Structure formats: C-alpha cells, structure tokens
Amino acid sequence: MKLRMRKCGTTSATPMFPAARTLTAHAVAACMIAACFVLLAAVLPAHAAASQQNSAPRPDRTWFIDETGFHASAHANMSCADCHAEQADHQHPQADKLNKPASTAFDRETCLQCHGEVEDNLAKGTHGGKPAMKTQDYNKCVTCHNPHYVLAPEARAKGLRPVGDMSQSCGVCHKAQTDLPKPAPDVAACLSCHGLKTGKGMLPVGGASDGLAAGVTVSADRPQGGSTTTSVSFNKGKEPQGPTMCLSCHGPESSSAAPAAAMPRISAEGMKSMTHGDMNCLTCHEDAARYPHNRQERVNCLTCHTRHDEKIIYDAHSNVSCGACHLSDVTPVLKEGKVDFTVNPGPLNVHSMKLASGTASCVRCHSAAPVSTVTGSADSGGSTSGFAGNGKVGAANAVLPPKSVLCMGCHAATFSVQDTPGQIGLGVFVLVFAGLGLFWLSSANLGHGSPQKPQTADAATGQSHGCPAPHQHADAENRWTALCCDVFLQRRLYRESPLRWAVHALIFFPFLFRFVWGLLGLTGSLLSPAQEWPWLLLDKNWGAGAFLFDLSGLALLLGLLLAAVLWRREKNAAANAPRHDWLALYLLLGITLTGFVLEGMRITLTGMPEGSGYAFAGYILALGFAPLGQATLARVYGWGWYAHAVLTALTVAYMPFSQLRHMFTVPLFLLVQTIRGRH
C-alpha cells in the first residue's frame, strides 16, 4: 500500500491522509449545520401543534338556541317560563348570575315537576327502561339530555333522529315547509335574543357544517348518546354589528341591573363607523354567550388576521399583543415579559382602531414623555391611549428603523434600507463594486488568449505563504458538487492549511447559519404569515433560537480572536509575512461585541422575558445591566443600536477596498470557472 507524499516548503516528506482529513473536517462541519436544522424540524411542529391545541374551541353550552332543533324537540309547545320561572319573575338578564358556572343554571327539581317518574324508576334501579349505572350521576339531567333539543318518544317512533341539520328531516313528521311556524308570543320574545335560525343546532361532534347561515358555525357535544350540546361562533361577514342579546346589557340604555361603571357600554350606531362595524360581536368574543360570562379569553386577532412583517412595524414585536397598538383608550402594560393592555376608564372606545400614519402611533410606547396620539374624535373612531413609554413596557424611547439588508448576514432583516448609516454604507458598496466590475470586465480576456506567465516559482506552482497549491478535484467528482464543497465547506482553504481553515470556519459558519435562519424567517413571514413557524424564527426569546444565536455569536467571537492571534504569530515568525487586514478584523469585532451588549440591554429592558435565559451569554450581560433600571436603558438603547448600525455600515462600505471582498469575488470566480468547465 502506497501512501501519498506531500511537500511543504523545505520540510521533509511525511505520510499524510489528506482525503481522510478533509472528509473528517467536512463531515464535522456538515453535521454541526445539519444538527441545528434537525433541531428546528423537531421543535417547530411540536410547538405549532401545542399552539393549535391551546386554541381549540370549548364545547360549553351557549345561550343561543337553534330554532329548528327546538321546533322538533319534545318541549316545543311549552312556554319558556315553564322551566325558566325565575327569569319571568325577575329582571332579565340578572347580571349577578351571568358570571356563575353553567351548572348553577340547572335545577333538578325543574325537570322532576314533569318527569317525576324518573325519580321513582331510579329508586327501583332503572332509568330509561335500562338498569341504572352505578358510575353515572343522575342528578344532572343535562349531562345527557339537552332540554331544547331532546326528541319526544312519538317523534322517535316516526323515525326522527337527532341529526346535524334538523331542517333536512321535516318530511319525517309532516310535509316539508319553507319557514318555521310562528311560536307563541312569550316564546317569540325569548327567541328575539336567544334564537338562532341555522338548522344546525344538533350538529354531531365532527359533523359537517355545510348549509349554515352565512358567517355562523355551530359545533356540538353529544354526551353519552343523548342530545347535543351546542356552541356557536360567528365568522367574519356582513352581519349585524351587535346582536340584541349583547346590547341588552351593553347598550347605552340597557335595563341591566349592573351599574354602568362596571358594565362597558357601546351603541349600535357607534359601532357602525368602527373598524369591525359590519361584524357580529361573537365573531371576536367567541365565549361571550356562555357561562361564566366574565371568564372570557382575550380576543385572538390572529383568528382572522396575520401578523405584520418587520418592514411595516420595524420589528416582529413577538411579545406584544395586537390590542396594545391597535385599540383606542387603552394603556399598554408589561405582564410576565409580554406587552398587554388595560382599558382606560370612561366611555368604551376600544373598538375604534384607526392608527396615526407613519411612526406617530409608535410613541404610545416609544417615547420619553407623554405624547398625544389622538388621531380623531372618539365619535369618529379616533385613537387615544395611556402613556407607556420611558421603559415601562420594555420599549426603547427611540423609534428605531427596521433591520436592513445590511443586517442579513447575522439577523432576520428586511428587504429595505431605512436608516441613514445603512443607506450610505450600501451606496458606497454598490458604487465601488460596480466600478470594480466594469474594470474587471474591461481587462478580462473572457477565456480567449493565453494567461500571463507567473513571475515566481511559488506562483507557478500555486503556492502561497509556504503552503502547497490546492489540488483540483478528482475527474470523477461532479463539478457542481466540487463547487459546493469549495464554497460552503471551504475545502480549498483546508487543503492549504487546516489551522487557517479551522479559524476561518469559526467565522464563516456562524455567518452562514445565521443568514440561512434569518432568510427562512423573513421569507416565511412574507409568504406564509398565517403559519406559526416563521414567527418562532423571528422571536428573539424563543428558546431554541436564543440558544443557537448565542452559541453562533460566541463561535464568531472566538474565531475573530483566534484570527488576531494567528496573524500576530505569523507577523512575528516571518519577515515577509502576508499583509493582513486589521481594520476589517476590528470592525467585525466591534459589530460582534456591540451585538452582545445590545442583546443584554434588550433582555433587561424587556423584563427578562420567558425564554431569554436560553441566550446564556446575553442573559449574563443582562444581569449586569439590571441595576441601571429600565428607564435608563430605554434612553441609551437607541444610541447602542445606532452604534451597532454605524459599525455595520462602515464594514459594508469598506468591503470593496478590503480583503473582505473575497466573500463575493471568490465564490463568483469559482462559479464562472465551474460554468466554463475549468473548476
């Protein structure tokens, strides 16, 4: 077996395994990158599934009654007051009962007034003609029987069954009709608020919802084979702006016993001019028509809307609720690392969502002192809010522009350049590279003629700095595969010097990883804003992202420091040491260090939010910034941001004049050579 021998300067020949060493180094680098994306593939679906599970609708009973199902029920000919006598004897609705659990609305004695034989049969050990089950609680009739939809024995004898759409079963009992018969006046009075003309009140679990009235969805539970329990939600559409049920309490002239101070009031006419004036209240307030009324979840705007991309709102604002910015007469507040809001005292105007143009609406949080954000009168839907600036909600006092294309090497940025330093830096970069491109094109032989003869023996052999020339890829290797290995795995540099490759890899791969991550987040937020995964990639406090970004940032910092040590050693070891670009190195070090400082300031300013601890390096710095206080950090954060931006702009502007231009010229050269078949 013959070992391949290589020479390096005047050293003696030694047996080496370059192919094996190259394969090992490349495998390690590839595995590191692959591991990061395997982690993403494992975590993202699980997180998205958890979000979907948390947002699943509740199957609790609703205050609405499907009139078609009620017409077919055993109690269709009864008055509502026969069972709900307390409602007939008191002012309705009774505000003190709306916030109690649903179980308090049921009284077993009400059922026994007509169904006394049930209690006698239970005493004998039977129920419904079958042996009673010891594990069943027969004190809660509504657990199995929905009194509004339970079918009479006569109807069942005719073949009527509790199906999803009772309007399709009219012919079982009588000839099909186009309209329901008019109920008794007292029942009609109740149905004026509680009635729902959909024909879907008894929809089975998992049943289809085709044929519903426009904008209405009814889901149901069927416990233990009995009648169904319905729940209703209204989808966006041209619906009445306020159901009679809601306005009976929340209207300006409500007869509710609740004091006006404790009951938000809104007029139907006022709603018409507001953003969602053509929608039913239950479109957003899905749990409003259920017990307990005061335990509703905060409205989830993302049910209908998608998040703004960072170019529009300058940052992902992952920890900010929609209402903190869009609602009127609210004050943003910081709760457990999230920016929520509280409704200000006075007339209810939260449904007005007209924002001031430009950055005028941002000063609600991004300002050092209270600034008027009124953009119109309350009647016209103007936007007013309480002051939440000077670090109260973790926002910098300065309204900072979105991260530009210059930031894409390290961050999820935007396809824009809105900051002045970035515009200047990019302008210099484009102009100089355009000039260099014209010069190269004018002086190139474009593949014709003979290349100039090398002037030195080292140049003739391709050697540089005493190291051997890199070998061409094997003839059997695909040239495009070779291009990927040389560009993304830095194979040529490894063949020249494994040590220099290792140092360069610590700098190159963090940039590559962060660029791919940011590009995925940016494109996902633009093309699939309704999906959850792009916003996880943009969330600075997401555990996986925070950890990997700090890890890659420290690797970059280590690579830059090792490069400085290596350059200094080369300068001291040889009189003709290669000229190194120290200015470029200092600029990259400045960008990296200010980036970590900004991360620590951000974590402290935002109140150490959940997940920020995974950014272990930034979190340690945040602990050091904590004594400064949020008000101080809110004032200085903008200066730190612009210092970071200026260093980035200087680096980009300096790139065409520095050795950093190899980031563009070398891949371009290898690509051209590959296309020509010379690589």
N, C-alpha and C positions, 0 to 999 in steps of 0.2 A: 504494500500500500504506500503510495507516494503522497507526501504532504506538500501542499503548495507553499512556496517560499516567497516572502516579500521583502523588499529593501526599503529602508527609510534613512535617507542621508548616507552617512558613512558607517552606520551600525551594522553589526554582523547579522547574517541571515538567521532567522529563528522560525520554527514551525508555528504556523497560526491557522486558525479556522475562521476565516472572515465570513464565510457564508453562515456558519452556525451562530457566530456572534451577532451578525446582522439580523438573523432570524429571531434570536432571543430578544434583542433590544426592540425590534419592531413589534414582536408579539406582546411584550410588556406594555408598550405604548398603546397598541390597539386594544389590549384588554382593559387598560385604565379608562379609555374613552368609552368602550362598549359597556363597562360596568356602570358608568353614570347613566347611560340611556336605558339599560336594563332596569335600573332602579326607578327611573321615570315610568317605564312601561308597567312596572309592578304597582307603583304608588298611585299614579293618575287614575286608572279605572276604579280602584278601591275607594279613592276619595270622591270621585264622581258618583259612585253607587251610594255612598253614605249620604251625599247631599240629596240625591233623589229620594232615598228612604226617609230622610228627615222632613222632606217637603210633601210627603204623601197626605192626601186629604183625610180628615177624620170622618168616620161614619156615624156621628152622633145625630140624634133626631133634630129635625128642622121645624121651625114654626110655620112652614108652608104646607099646604095640603093640596094634593093633586085632585082636582075636581072630578076627573073621570074615574079615578080609582075610588073616590069617596061615593060617587053615584052608584057604583057596583057593589058597595060594601053592605054588610048586614045592618049598619046603623044609618043608612042613607035617609030614612024617613024620620029620624029623630031630630029634635032640636039640639043645638049645641049646648044650650043651658041645661039639658037633662043630665049631662055629665060634668059640665063646667059651671056648676051652680054658683061657685064663688065669684066667677067673672061677672055674672049677671047682678050680683048683689053689691059689687064694689066698683070703684072707678077702674077702668081698664085702659091701658095695662097698669098693673101695680108695680111701680118701679122697684119696690123693695124685694120683689120676688124674682125679678129678671136675672139677678146675679147669683141665684142659688143653683145648686146642681140639678140636673134634669130629673133625678129620682124624687126630688121633693114635689114635683108637679103631679105625681101619681098617688092616688089614694085607693087602696084595695077595696075599701067599703063602697066606693062608687060602682065598681063592677058587680059587687055582690047584691046591690039593690035590684038588679035584674037577673043575675046569674047565681041566685042563692043555692041552686042545686049543686054547683061546683064544689062548694064547701062541704055539703053532705056527702058527695061522692069521694072527696079526698079523705073524709073521716072513715070511709069504707075501704080506702086503699086503691081507688081507681080515679082516673082522670081522662076524659075524652074516650071512655069505653075501654081504656087500656090500663094495665097495672101502673100505679104511680111509681116513679123512680125515686129512690132514697136520696140520690145526689142532686135532685132538682129542687130549687127554691120556688114553691108555688105561690109565694106571697107577692111576687112581682109579675103580674099577668102580662105586662107589656114587654117582658123579656122575649116572649114568643108571639104574642098577638098584638098587632098594631090595630087599635080600635077604629082607625079611619079607613082601613083597607081590608079588614078581615071579612071573608065571604060567608054568607048565610048558608045553612045546610041545603035549603031549597035551590040556591044558585049552583051549588056544587052538584046537586042531583041532576041538574040540567046539563052538566058538563063544563061549567065555567071554572076556570082555574086562574090562580094569581100569576098572570104573565106580565112581561115587561111593559107592554102597551095595551091597556085595557080597552082603548078605543078600537082595537082590531078585533075585539070579542063581543061587540054589541049584538051581532046576529045570533048569539047563543041563546039569549033570553027574549029578544024581540027583534023587529025589523031594524036595520041599520038606520041611524039618524045622523044628520049633519051637525046638530047642536044638542047640547045637554038640556034637559027640561029645567025651567027656572025653579030654583029652590024656594023654600018658604022665606018670607021676608026676614025673619030673625036669623036664619042661616045665611041668607044673602048678605046681611050686614057683616057677619063674621068673615065671609069669603071675600068681601071687598078688600080686606087687608091680607088675609091668610090664603086666599085662593090662588091656585096655580094651574092654568089651562095648558097642560102639556100632554096629557095622556100617558105619561111615563112615571107616574108616582109609585108603581110597583115593580120597577126595573130590577131584575135579579142581579146578584153580585156577578160582575164580569160580563153582564149582558150588553148587547149593542145599544147605542143611544141614537140610532138613526130615526129621523122623524120628529125630533124635538122642535119646539118653537125656537125661532131664531134667537141665538145668544144664550140659551138656557141648557144646562146639563143637570140631570138628576141621577145620582148614584144611590145604591141601596144596600142594606144588610138584610139577610134572611136568616134570623137566628133559629136554629133547631127546627127548620122546616116550616115555621109559621109564616105569618105575614111579614112583609118587608118593612124596614126602617129606612126612610129616605133622607137624603141630604141634597141640598141644592146649591149650585154655583152658577153665576152668570158670566158668560164670556163677553169680550168686547163687541159692541154692536150698537146700533141705533135703538137704544132702549130708553124708557122714561128715566129722567135724571134722578128721581128719588121716589122709591116705592111708597105707597101710602103707609105701609107698616112702619117704615123708618121715620117718616115725617110726623107720625102720630106722637112721637116723643121728641124728636129733634127739630121739628118745625118751629118757626118763631112764635107761633101762638098755640103751642102744644098744651093739651089738657092734662099732661102727665103730672103726677104728684111730686115728682122730683124737682128740687129748686133749680132755677135757671143757671146758677153759678156752677152746679155740679153736672149739668146736662148741656153738652155742646149743642148750640142752636145753629141752624142753617135754613135758608129759604130755598124753595124750589126755583124761584125766579133768579135768585143769585147764582145758583148752580149752573144755570143755562149758559152763562157767559164765561164759565171757567173751563179749564183745560179738558176735563172729563165730563163736561156738562151733558153729553149725549149718552151717558152710560148709566146702568143701574148701579145702585150703591153696593150690591152684593158682588159686583164684578171684582172689586178690590177687597171689600170687607167680607170675605167668604164665610166667616164664622159668626157674623152679626146676628143671624136669625137662629141662634141656638142658645141653650143654657150651658154654662153661665155666661151672660152677655158681656160681663166685664173682664173675661179671661181670654179675649181675642189676641191672636198673634199679630205682631206688627205687619202691616201690608207689605207684601213682597212684590216690588215693582218689576222684578225680573221675570214674573209670570208672563207678562206681555211685552216688556221692553228688553233691550240688550244694553250692556254697559257701553259707555263712551270709550273710544280709543284714546290713547295718550296724546295724540296730536291735538285733540279737541279740548281735553281738560288738563293737559300738561303732565299728568301722572295717572297711574292706574287707579289711585285712591281706593285700594283694595279694602281698607279698613273703615271706609266712610259710607254711611247709609245714604240712599238716594234722597231721602227727605231732608237731610241736613243741609243740602244745597238747594233743592227744588221747592220745598214748601215755604209758604209765607207765614209770618207771625210765629216762628219757632226760634229756639236758641240751640245751636249745636252744643253737645256736651260729650266729654270723654268718659266712656264706661268700659273698663276692662280692656283697654287698648283699642277699642272701637269708637268711632265718632258717630253718636246717635243724636237725638234731638229731644227737646221738651217743648210742648205747646205753650206759647205765651198767654197770660191772662187776657181776657177781653173777647170781642166777637170772634167766632170761629172763621178763620180765613185761610186755613191750611190748604184748601182745595185750589187756591189760586197759585199757579206755578209759572208765572211769567218772569223770566230772568232778565236782568240787565245785560246788554250786549257786551262783548269783549270780556275783560277781566273785572268789570265792575261788580259782578256778583261774587267774586272770589274774596273780596275784602270782609265778608262775613266772618271768615276765619283768618285770612292772611292780611293782618294789619296790626299796627302797634297801638292804635287808639280807635274808639268807636267811629265808624264812618256810616253815613246814611246810605242805605241800599234801597230806598223807596223808588220804585220804577213806575208807579201809578197809584191811583187811589184804591182803597180797599174794595170799593164797589166794582171797579174795573179789573180787579184781579191783580193789583199791584203787589210787589214783593217787598215785605219788610221783615226784619229779623232782629234777634238779640245779638249783642256783641260777643264773639267767641275768639277774638284774636289775642295777641301777645302771649302765645304759647298755651292758652287754656285748653285747646283740643289737640295739641301736638303739631301745630302748623307753624311754619316759618312766617315771620312778618312780611317777607318779600314774596311777591307773586313770581315764582321762578318759571322760566320758559320750559317747554318740553325738551327732553334729551334729543339731540340732533343726530344726523347720520355720522357725525364725527365720533359719537359715543358708541357706535355699534360694535366696535372691537371688544368692548367689555360689558355693555349693558343692552337690555331690551330698549331700543330707542325708537325714533320715528323717522319717516321719510320727509324730514323738514330740517331747516336751519333757521331758528327764530332768535337766537342770541347773537349779539354783535361780535363777540370774540370768535364764535364759530363761523360766522359769515366771512370775516376777514381771513381766518385761517384756511377755510375751504377755497376762498377766492385765490389766495396765493398758491395753494396746492394745485388747483386746476390750471392756472395760467402757466406756472413753471413746467408742469408735466406736459402741457400742450406744446410749449416751446421745445422741450426735450424730445417729444415725439416727432415734431417736424424736423429737428436736427437729425435724429436717428434715421428717419425715412429718407432724408436727402443724401445721407452719407452711406447708406447701406447698398450693397450690391444685389440684394434681393435674390441671392442664390446663384448669381452669374459671375463668372470670372474666378480667379484664384484668390484665396485668402492671403493676407500678408504673412511673410515668414516670421517665426518667432525670433526675438532678438537674443534670448538667453537659452541656455541648456535646460534650465528648470521650466521655462515657459514651453519649450519644445516638448517636454515630457508631460506637461500639465501639472507639474509640481508647484506647490506654494507653501511657504513657511517651513521648508524642510520635510514636508509630508508628501507621500506618493500621490500621483494623479488618481482621481476616482475612476474605477473601471466602468466600462459600458455594460449595460445589461446584457444578459445572455440572448443569443439569437432566438432561442425558443420562447422567450418571455414576450408576452403581448406588450406592445409599446405604450398602450394606454394604461395598462397595469403598472408598467415601469414609471410612467409619469406620476401616477397617484403615489407610488412609493417614494419617489424623489421629492414630491411637493409636500404631501401630508405627513409622511413618516421621516422625511429628511434623510433619506438613505445615502445620498452623495456626501453629505456632511459627516455621517457616521463613518463612511469608508475613509474619509480624510483624517478624522480624529474622533474617536469615541468620547473622549473627555469633552471636547468642544460640543459634540452632539448632545451630551447629557445636559450641559449648561444651557444650550440653546433650546432643548426640549422643555426645560422648566419655564422658559419664557414663551415659547411658541404654543405649546399645547393648552395652557390656560387661556390664551387669547382665542385659540380655535374653539375650545369648549364653550366659552362664554359667548362668542359670536354666534355659534350654532344655536345655543339656548335662547339668546335674545331674538334671533331671527325667527325661530319657531314661535315664540310668544307673540312677536309683532304680527307675523302673517296670520297666526291663529286668531288674534283679536280682530283683525280686519276681515278675514274670510269666514270665520266661524264664531262670531261674538256670542252666540247663544250657548255654546259649549262651555264646560267648566274648565277644561284643561289649559286653555291659553291664559286664563286669569290666574291660575296657580303658578304658571311660569313667570307671570309679571308681579306676583305677590312677593314682596321682599321679606315677609315674615313667614312664608311657607317653610316648614322645617327642612325639607329636602333641598330646596333652592338655597336657603340661607346657609346651610352647611357646605354645600358644594361650591358656592361662590366664595365663601371664606377660605375654603381649602385651596381652590384655584388661585385666589389672590395671594395667599401665603407662598404657594409654589412659585408664582411670578416674582414676588419679592425676593425669595431665596435665589432664583435664577439670576436676577439683576445683581445681587450682592456677590454671587459667585463669579459672574462675568467681570465685575470690577477687580476681584482678587486675581482672577486668571490674567486679565490684561496687565495688572501691575507686575505680576510674576514674569510675564513674557518681556515686559519692558526692562526689568532688572536682569534678565538672563541673557539677553542678546542686544548687541549694539544696533543691529539693523532690524529691530522688532517692528512688526507691522503697525501702521498708524491706526489707532482706534478712535472711534467717535465718542469721546467722553461726554460731550454736550447732549447727545441723544440719550445716553445712559442716564444722565442726571435728570433729564426731562421725564423719562419713563419712571424713574424712582420717585420723582415729585408727584406724578399722577397717581402712582400706587399708594404712596403714604397719605396723600390728601384724601384718597378714596376711603381708606380705612378710618381716618379721622371723621369724615363725613358720616360714615356708617355708624360709628359710635355716637355721634351727636344726634343722628336721626332716631336711634333706638331710645336714647334718654328723652328726647323731646316728645316722642310719641308714647311715653309712659311704660317702657319695657313691655311691649305687647306680647301676647302669646305667640310662641314660635321663634321669637327673636333670640332666645337663648341658644338656638342651634347655630347662629352666627357667632361662634365662640370667640373669635378674635375681636369682632366689633362689640360684643357684649362686655368683654373685659374693659375695653375703652369706654363703653357707656357707663360702667360703674364709676370710672374716674371722672366722668363729666357730670355725674348726678349732683354733686354739691353746688354746681353753678345755677341750677334751677331752670325750669322751662322758659321763663320769661327772658332770661339772659341768652339761652340757646336760640330762642326764636329770633332774637335780634342779630346774632352773629352767624346763624346758619347760612343765610343768603350770601354773606361775604365768603364763607368757606366754599360754597357751591361755585361762585364765580372764580375763585382762585383755582379750583379744580378745572373749570371750563377753560380758563386762560391757559393753563399748562397744556391742556389737550389741544387747544387751537395752535399754540406755539409749536407743539410737536408735529402736528399735521402740516403747518406751514414750512417747517424746517425739513420735512421728509425728503422733498426733491433734491435738496442740497446736501443731504447726509447719506451715510451708509444705510440708513433705514429704507432707502428707495429699493433695496434688493427685495423687499417684501412684495413689490409689484413687478420689478424687471426680471427677476429670476424665474418666477412661475410663467411669466409671459414668454420669456426666451425658450424655456423648456416646452411650452405649448406649441410655439412656432416650429421648433425642431421636431416635435412629435408629428405635427401635421405634415411636415416635409419628409418624414420618414427617416430622419437623421438621429433621433434620440435613442 
